[in-house]
Amino acid sequence: MSRVARPLGASVDAVGPLSSDGLVQLLTHTGEAVENETFSPYAAHLSADDLRAFWRDMTVLRAFDLEATSLQRQGELGLWVQSLGQEGAQIGSGHALREPDFVFPSYREHGVALTRDVDLVDVLKIFRGLQHGAWNPKDHSFHLYTLVIGSHALHATGYAMALDRDGLVASGDPDRDGAAVCYFGDGATSQGDVSEALTFASVYNAPVVFFVQNNQFAISEPATRQSRVPLADRGKGFGIPTVRVDGNDVIACHAVTQWAVRHARSGGGPVFIEAFTYRMGAHTTSDDPSRYRSKAQESYWAERDPIARLETYLTARGELSDEFRAEVEAEAKALCERARTAVRSWEREPLLTMFDDVYALPHATVEAERAWFERYEASFADGETAAEGKAHR
Amino acid sequence: MTERMTMAGAINAGLRAAMERDPKVLLMGEDIGALGGVFRVTDGLHKDFGDARVMDSPLAESGIVGTAIGMAMRDYRSVIEIQFDGFIFPAYDQITTQLAKMHYRSRGTITLPIVIRVPFAGGIGAVEHHSESPEALFAHTAGLRLVSPATPQDAYDLIQQSIACPDPVMFFEPKARYWDKGDVETSRVAAQLDQPEGEALATAEMAKARVAREGADVTLVAYGPTVRLALQAAEVAREEGTDVEVIDLRSISPLDSDTVVNSAKRTGRVVVVHEAPTSFGSGAELSARVTEQAFFHLHAPVLRVGGFHTPYPGAKFEHDYLPSLDRVLDAVDRVMAH
């Protein structure tokens, strides 16, 4: 894979994982289109409608993200994990996928979830503590969030190995073929499971795309604590083709992912993509980035906002009408309103459901404990539970 | 039909039967292909089923379990061989954090019918990390089932039932017993699994303990490698006038405490024997359950005979480290003294 060196301008680091060396870019941060011999063809199919759809998704996602942050601040959610700043990487790549591709997200991939038709409001159930998994992965070809960093890289690889076994790779009919796509961050590249996933993917030639969003921080630690070379180079030692892409360029992220999934689906094996982006928000609502990064750096990246970039491009071409903007604004507003209403109305499921689904078939210990707890709860004469603060005697 | 088999041969035959029954059954592990595994348990299977179904994996235990999870999401049933007990820990996170919890966190939408075979326990003069008994670490984790056969018959039945079970199963094979021979009836489990409710029947049966020998004075509880020892102790005790009942647990998770408690209510005396360290071990759990459920029937405290709170020692010490006939009989004497 030849890399096209197209520096972004001033970067936060000259070399290593925070450099802008060799990033594929199809839209500059000032909204000008650029050609890339290798990857422009993978964006050539995008119509003005497609680009408007990208802008709409990114805009709606950001509004939702800010709403969820507010809901956490109001005490309605225990925690929120913002995708702020990573909308381009997520929406661009997510829209390059279709059935039977299967996504294995980490926990910040709300944008990819949106492209897989997961109701973003449902995602809030996780952060309100109602359930660990708020959608059926099979309905969306979108696995549950994985919170232990990097573990799911192996699940994606195994899934890809199974796609291959099932005749869904290089089948002769490209529309049937599929790939697994695994999203993780710069911190995850240090995990052993990610290295093992790269090994398995490589030696079994599994159709899996590793999509790394290098948002430059693993909570507070800069990517330089994970690597001394660009993260994309991780793939090389495993014999896996790698691409480094401007993660705030939604069109480039889309094109690169298109290329990668076609490579994987057609039997070419795994691909490692590094999308170089910036986590504009905190790690989570519990984090305080002011303790470890500068305002100057945040300002630098604010100028590279993925949504503003596409907006500038579309506006300059007269393809973002006031009417469309109003429509998207209304859509975002409606989603946020629905989120607020839903979150405040949700009730916990009945207490004994916490014993459900530990096993697929009955297990004596769980059944005995469930039965005991049911009797214990029933022993409160007034029907209230111990958790509600009633004394037993 | 009945055949004479070693335990290793019974597991091999059980794996073969499972692979013939279900084309989605795969074997994964290190050196399980052409070599047939370091204990030769998969001998001949690679030749008959090929690379695609008997997979020599990269040398990465976490990777093996993690990729098996991904394959299970497309309905493959992987049977993983962990080469030795002490090598399971690189996979501990995938097993306890991912494999065990996926059904729960997916609200039952993802089942992971994966079997992890672990040759475990000592007594073979091996080097460090090759003789350990880490079963309690897995029995403590909700979402996993854990069985351990003591006989070729149970090895043959349990491996096939474990593969048919929709939940993840840790299958602990007592490596020192691999070459013990026994008669194996091969048609019963096949008939069970052919029934419409075969998975449920198999899963329920897996969870049942077996009374290996009936007795009236003391209940001796064992599993895997210590069942033979318990039976030997019962023979000696009989010569000394004590009638010992031996229970082979077969399953550690779930633990069939009903069978043990019922026995304890009759004998009033319980001794648990396992190779694992007694501290926080499965004997401790069993002791707690017997105390909770049969306290007023007990004539003596429940005693445990097992390994010590030390790393597994060098092979020249293992004869003394492991529960021996003398130590089991000593415990029987102590409960009989009450």
Interface residues (C-beta under 8 A of the other chain):
Chain A: F102 F104 Q131 H132 G133 N136 P137 K138 H143 L144 T146 V148 S151 A153 L154 H155 A156 T157 G158 Y159 A160 M161 A162 L163 R165 D166 A180 G192 D193 E196 A197 T199 F200 V203 D356 D357 V358 Y359 A360 L361 P362 H363 A364 T365 V366
Chain B: A52 S57 P58 A60 S62 G63 V65 G66 T67 A68 I69 G70 M71 A72 M73 R74 D75 Y76 P90 D93 Q94 T97 Q98 K101 H103 Y104 R105 S106 R107 G108 T109 I110 T111 A142 G143 R145 C165 P166 D167 E199 A200 T203 A204 A207 S253 P254 L255 D256 S257
